[in-house]
Amino acid sequence: MSIASLLKNFPADFVDDKGVKFWTAPKMCPSVKVFSTNDPDSVSFVFHTVNVYCYIFGREYVKSVDLIKHLAEENFTNHFVDKFGRKFNEKGEEIKEDDDADEQLLEANRKELESLQNLSGLLQLVQFEKDDDRNHHIDFIH
């Protein structure tokens, strides 16, 4: 579930059926980070994420932040789309409205996973190394 989906189900001012605010300690209400190519944090996150994936898939690192910005401007959208339309109660339990939809989603995911089985030999294991600035690990988690 994305943060946007969570906030759709439990907005910042959500009160349960007993009159208790949902977002009280120890739960803190999250906020959605809107991606912008003008925001250095957004661009940095995408740049370092791309480079971690490059390592995993055995590709050359991307050295140009400008290339990442250009590709992001063409391909990213900030429009939230609730793909599954799921609803949850205050205990985090899904409110079932259509059991058939879950079966359809499960079957679609099963087929997609089967198609990815041949990729396992192409992936490289990543060992976290905090002291090597060239691997983008610290920048990715920062």
ABEGO torsion letter per residue (X at the ends): XBAAAAAAABBAABBBAAGBBABBOABBBBBBBBBBAABAAAAAAAAAAAAAAAAAAGBBBBABAAAAAAAAAAABBABBBBAAGBBBBAAGBBBBABAAAAAAAAAAAAAAAAAAAAAAAABBBBBBBAABAAAGAAAAAX
